[in-house]
Amino acid sequence: MPRSILIHDGRTSRDTGFVHICSGYLVEHGKVLLVHHNRFDKWVPPGGHIEPGETFAGTAVREFKEETGLLVQALSSQPEIHPADANATPEPVPFYVDIEREGFATPAVVQFFYVQRQPGTREQAVEAQLEEVHGAAWFGPGDLDALQTFDQVRSLARFALLNYPVAGERATS
């Protein structure tokens, strides 16, 4: 059965016509962490469907933990313009958004976030959740051309490796 998001405004419900998915790119020591997805049989960033009550960035963080065991936080690709107050709380902005069709019964709006490990968890080992992924591994720029993945993942991984917001973690070429 196809999944999509319903919008409820208190009086009506409308199907948005899209699945909403969020993923995260973690870069450390010039390498990006990807998972080998069971259903796609390809290497992709950790991610998955948004759940009720979650923000987009919250989905990327939860899915990252579920698939890799790592505790991360989403990084915004844009500066904070207005500080949090009683009415509005800034949310991290993804670095890329697209609509994907391959492998989805209903097209998916996918938001891609940079993520970094939560403070104090840098030494935590990656533990792939084998119910959803075959494994997890780190890839440098030279590994991407031969990687079994989507062209879009290859492009985004390269971009993340070179433009990750924590400059000391980026790949050098």
C-alpha positions in Angstrom: 0.0 0.0 0.0 1.5 3.4 -1.0 2.4 5.8 1.8 1.9 9.5 1.7 1.2 12.3 4.1 -2.2 13.7 5.0 -2.6 17.3 5.9 -5.2 17.9 8.6 -6.4 21.4 9.3 -9.1 20.6 11.8 -11.9 20.5 9.2 -10.6 18.5 6.3 -7.9 16.0 5.4 -5.9 16.1 2.2 -3.4 13.8 0.8 -0.3 15.7 -0.3 0.4 13.1 -3.0 4.0 12.6 -1.9 5.9 10.4 0.6 8.2 12.6 2.8 11.7 11.2 3.5 14.7 12.8 5.3 18.3 11.6 5.1 21.6 12.7 6.7 25.1 13.0 5.5 27.9 12.6 8.1 31.4 13.4 7.0 34.4 12.6 9.2 38.1 12.5 8.3 37.3 13.2 4.6 34.9 10.2 4.3 31.1 10.0 4.2 29.1 7.3 6.0 26.6 5.4 3.8 24.4 2.4 4.4 23.7 -0.5 2.1 19.9 -0.5 1.9 18.2 -3.9 1.9 15.3 -2.9 -0.5 17.3 -0.9 -3.0 20.4 -3.1 -2.8 22.5 0.2 -3.1 24.5 2.4 -0.9 22.5 5.4 0.3 22.6 7.9 3.2 20.8 6.8 6.3 17.2 8.0 6.2 13.6 7.2 6.0 9.9 8.3 6.3 8.7 11.1 8.5 6.6 10.0 11.4 3.6 11.9 12.9 4.8 14.7 15.2 8.4 14.8 13.8 10.1 17.6 12.1 12.1 17.0 9.0 15.4 17.4 10.7 14.1 15.2 13.6 13.4 12.4 11.1 16.9 12.5 9.7 18.3 12.3 13.2 16.0 9.4 14.3 16.6 7.4 11.1 20.4 7.9 11.3 20.3 6.4 14.8 18.1 3.5 13.8 20.2 2.6 10.8 23.8 3.2 12.2 23.4 3.3 16.0 25.0 6.8 16.0 23.6 9.7 18.0 23.7 12.8 15.7 22.3 16.2 15.4 21.2 18.0 12.2 23.2 21.0 11.0 21.5 23.8 9.2 22.8 24.7 5.8 21.7 28.3 6.4 22.4 30.8 9.2 19.8 31.3 11.9 18.0 34.6 11.1 15.7 34.9 14.1 16.4 33.5 17.5 14.0 31.1 19.2 11.2 32.8 21.1 7.8 31.8 22.6 6.2 31.6 19.1 8.9 30.3 16.7 11.8 27.8 17.0 14.3 27.7 14.1 14.8 24.3 12.5 17.8 23.1 10.5 17.6 23.7 6.8 18.5 20.8 4.4 21.3 21.3 2.0 19.4 19.7 -0.8 15.8 18.7 -1.6 14.5 16.6 -4.6 11.6 14.5 -5.7 12.5 10.8 -6.3 10.5 8.2 -8.1 12.6 5.0 -8.5 11.7 2.5 -5.8 8.6 4.4 -4.6 5.0 3.7 -5.4 4.2 7.3 -4.6 6.9 10.0 -5.5 9.0 11.0 -2.5 10.0 14.5 -1.5 13.4 13.9 0.1 15.3 16.4 2.2 19.0 15.9 2.8 20.7 17.3 5.9 24.2 17.5 7.1 24.5 15.8 10.5 27.3 15.6 13.0 27.8 13.4 16.1 26.3 14.7 19.3 28.9 16.0 21.7 30.7 13.2 23.7 29.8 10.5 21.2 32.8 10.8 18.8 34.3 7.4 19.7 31.0 5.5 19.4 31.2 2.7 16.9 28.9 2.3 13.9 26.4 -0.5 14.4 24.3 -1.2 11.3 20.7 -2.2 11.9 20.6 -5.4 9.8 16.8 -5.5 9.6 17.0 -2.4 7.3 20.5 -2.3 6.0 23.1 -4.9 5.0 25.9 -2.8 6.5 27.4 0.7 6.9 30.8 1.9 5.6 32.9 5.1 5.1 33.7 6.3 1.6 36.1 8.9 0.3 35.9 10.8 -3.0 37.9 8.1 -4.8 35.5 5.4 -3.8 32.3 7.0 -5.3 32.7 6.3 -9.0 32.7 2.5 -8.5 30.1 2.5 -5.7 26.8 0.6 -6.3 24.5 3.6 -5.8 22.2 6.0 -7.5 23.8 8.8 -9.6 22.1 11.4 -7.3 23.7 9.8 -4.1 27.1 9.9 -5.8 26.6 13.6 -6.6 25.3 14.5 -3.1 28.1 12.5 -1.4 30.7 14.4 -3.4 29.1 17.7 -2.6 28.9 16.8 1.1 32.5 15.7 1.2 33.7 19.0 -0.2 31.2 21.3 1.5 30.5 19.8 4.9 29.9 22.7 7.4 32.7 21.5 9.7 35.7 22.4 7.5 38.2 20.2 9.3 36.2 17.1 8.4 35.9 17.8 4.7 37.7 15.8 2.0 40.6 17.7 0.5 39.9 16.7 -3.2 
